[in-house]
Amino acid sequence: MRFGPALVLAFVAALGSGSARADEEKAKSSTTQPAWCAPEYDALSDGMCHVGSTDGESRRTLVIFLHGAIANDVTWQHTQERALARQAKQSHFEAIFPRSPLTPGGYVWPGSVAAQEAVENEVISAWTRARRTLEARNKKPFDDVFVMGFSSGAYFVSSLALRGKLKVDGYAVFAGGGGFVQAEAPARKPPVFVGVCAEDKQTRDHSRAFGAAAAARGFPTRVDEQPIGHMFGDVHVAHAITYLRAQHVK
């Protein structure tokens, strides 16, 4: 069974949409760096967007979502933010959309463990501050905190999970992930959701390998294959939220 465009957002295809093209042309005409956050979303701080809402929800879920590779001086990130906002509305969560460090190739999360260790304390502290800002604003803590990543972000998330770097309630990766981390399995093993994009030849085997590595190290793991390309689809995100919430009962 294939999922139509009403159910699944193809990030790559969406880059060619009129909205994205208009944003990019607008950015090119400006002499300043385009805003990281789309204008309709809350910029918590430089390089940190807040999308979605849990107002009125009995269970408050926060997703820290790590984006795919973004070229410098464009607004491709707005397409990903808008997809995430729609998914947040559908599955009743709110999200932080942080910006990765800038590299010569654009905004890309570090790939090697050495590169990750050089920046991870700083970026994790920024995520924690953003979470506390939202909790103070709402005067109550979140019931669930999940870290998710797409493409470049998925590889970073998988490394953080296997090395036990975060005290969160679960992880999810889409179109990426690596099971190559040579580290002893952490004592604490939150659940892991692996969204395999079966039509994406570049990442599907990496995602499967990460799922196998997580399961072998004792993480509760769900590997969910969908006949889609390189994207974080609505169906994957919805399944991830459902699975991780079910595993984390408060």
C-alpha positions in Angstrom: 0.0 0.0 0.0 1.3 3.5 -0.9 0.5 6.6 0.9 -0.6 9.6 -1.1 0.4 13.2 -0.7 -2.4 13.9 1.8 -0.8 11.5 4.2 2.9 11.8 3.5 5.0 14.9 2.9 7.9 14.4 0.7 10.5 16.9 1.9 12.6 16.7 -1.2 9.6 17.1 -3.5 8.3 19.9 -1.4 11.4 21.9 -2.0 10.1 22.7 -5.4 6.8 24.0 -4.2 5.8 27.6 -5.0 6.0 28.6 -1.3 9.6 27.3 -1.0 10.7 28.9 -4.2 9.2 32.2 -3.2 10.9 32.1 0.2 14.3 31.2 -1.5 14.0 34.1 -4.0 13.2 36.5 -1.2 16.2 35.3 0.7 18.5 35.7 -2.3 17.4 39.3 -2.7 18.4 40.1 0.9 21.8 41.2 2.0 21.4 39.5 5.4 21.2 35.9 6.4 17.6 34.7 6.1 15.8 34.0 9.3 16.1 30.4 10.5 12.5 30.3 11.6 9.6 30.8 9.2 7.7 34.0 10.1 4.7 32.1 11.5 6.8 30.3 14.2 8.2 31.4 17.5 12.0 32.0 17.5 13.0 31.0 21.1 16.5 32.2 20.5 19.0 32.4 17.6 18.7 29.2 15.7 15.9 27.7 17.8 12.3 27.5 16.5 9.2 26.5 18.4 6.3 24.9 16.5 3.1 23.2 17.5 1.2 23.4 20.8 0.0 21.1 23.6 -2.5 23.6 25.0 -5.5 21.8 26.3 -3.8 18.4 26.0 -3.9 16.0 28.9 -0.5 14.6 27.9 2.2 17.1 26.9 4.8 15.8 24.5 7.9 17.7 23.4 9.9 16.6 20.2 13.4 17.9 19.7 13.7 17.6 15.9 17.0 17.6 14.1 16.7 18.7 10.5 18.3 17.3 7.3 21.1 19.1 5.5 20.3 22.8 4.7 22.4 24.9 2.3 23.6 28.3 3.6 21.6 31.4 2.7 18.4 29.6 1.7 15.1 29.0 3.4 14.7 25.2 2.8 14.4 24.8 6.6 11.0 26.6 6.4 9.7 23.6 4.4 10.8 21.2 7.1 9.4 23.4 9.9 6.0 23.6 8.2 5.9 19.8 7.7 6.8 19.3 11.4 4.1 21.8 12.4 1.5 20.0 10.5 2.6 16.7 12.0 2.6 18.2 15.5 -1.0 19.3 15.0 -2.0 15.8 13.8 -0.3 13.9 16.6 -0.7 16.6 19.4 2.8 17.5 20.3 5.0 20.6 20.2 8.5 20.7 18.9 11.8 22.5 19.1 13.6 22.8 15.7 17.2 23.7 16.5 19.8 24.8 13.9 22.9 22.7 13.5 26.4 24.2 13.5 27.3 25.8 10.2 29.9 23.8 8.1 31.4 24.5 4.7 28.6 22.3 3.3 25.9 24.3 5.0 23.9 23.5 8.1 24.7 19.8 8.7 24.8 17.8 11.9 28.3 16.3 12.6 28.8 12.8 11.2 31.9 11.3 13.0 31.9 10.7 16.7 34.9 13.0 17.1 33.0 15.8 15.4 29.9 15.1 17.4 31.8 15.2 20.7 33.3 18.6 19.8 29.8 20.2 19.7 27.3 18.0 21.4 27.6 19.5 24.9 26.9 23.0 23.6 24.0 22.0 21.4 22.5 19.7 24.1 22.6 22.6 26.6 20.8 24.8 24.1 18.1 22.2 23.7 17.7 22.0 27.5 17.4 25.8 27.8 14.7 25.9 25.1 12.8 23.1 26.9 13.0 24.9 30.2 11.8 28.1 28.5 8.7 26.3 27.2 8.0 24.5 30.6 8.3 27.9 32.4 6.0 29.5 29.9 3.4 26.7 30.4 4.1 26.4 34.2 4.4 22.6 34.0 6.9 20.0 32.7 6.4 17.9 29.7 5.2 14.3 30.2 7.4 13.0 27.3 10.5 14.3 25.6 11.5 12.6 22.4 14.5 13.4 20.1 13.9 12.8 16.4 16.1 13.3 13.4 15.8 13.3 9.6 18.6 12.5 7.2 21.7 14.3 8.6 19.9 14.7 11.9 19.0 11.0 11.9 22.7 10.0 11.9 23.4 12.4 14.8 20.4 11.1 16.8 21.4 7.5 16.3 24.9 8.2 17.7 23.5 10.1 20.7 21.2 7.2 21.4 23.8 4.4 21.2 26.2 6.4 23.3 23.5 7.2 25.9 24.2 11.0 25.7 20.7 12.2 26.6 18.2 11.7 29.4 15.1 11.7 27.3 12.2 9.3 26.9 12.7 8.0 23.4 14.3 8.5 20.0 13.2 8.3 16.4 15.1 8.5 13.1 13.9 8.9 9.6 15.9 8.3 6.4 19.2 7.7 8.1 20.9 6.3 11.1 24.1 4.5 11.9 24.9 1.3 13.8 28.6 1.7 13.6 29.2 3.5 16.9 31.8 1.5 18.9 30.7 2.2 22.4 29.5 0.1 25.3 25.7 0.0 25.5 24.5 2.5 28.1 22.7 1.3 31.2 19.6 3.4 30.4 17.9 2.3 27.1 15.0 4.5 26.0 12.8 3.1 23.2 14.0 3.7 19.6 11.8 4.1 16.5 13.5 3.6 13.1 11.6 4.9 10.1 13.1 3.1 7.0 12.3 4.9 3.7 12.3 1.8 1.6 12.6 3.6 -1.7 15.6 5.6 -0.6 18.6 3.6 -1.8 21.1 5.8 0.0 19.7 5.5 3.5 17.5 2.4 3.8 20.3 -0.1 4.6 21.8 2.4 7.1 18.4 2.7 8.9 18.0 -1.1 9.0 21.6 -1.5 10.4 20.8 1.1 13.1 17.6 -0.7 14.0 19.5 -4.0 14.3 22.3 -2.4 16.4 19.8 -0.8 18.8 17.9 -4.0 19.3 21.1 -6.0 19.8 22.2 -3.6 22.5 18.9 -4.0 24.3 17.0 -0.9 23.3 13.2 -1.5 22.8 13.1 -1.0 19.1 10.5 -0.7 16.3 11.7 -0.8 12.7 8.9 0.6 10.4 9.5 0.3 6.7 7.3 2.5 4.4 7.4 2.5 0.5 8.6 6.2 0.4 11.7 8.1 -0.6 14.0 10.4 1.3 11.6 12.2 3.6 10.1 12.3 7.1 6.6 11.3 6.2 3.4 11.9 8.1 2.9 8.2 8.5 6.4 7.7 10.0 6.1 10.5 12.4 2.6 9.5 13.6 3.8 5.9 14.1 6.8 7.1 16.0 4.8 9.2 18.4 2.3 6.4 19.0 5.1 3.8 19.6 7.2 6.0 21.9 4.3 7.2 24.0 3.1 3.6 24.4 6.6 2.6 25.6 6.9 5.5 28.0 3.9 5.3 30.4 3.9 7.9 33.2 
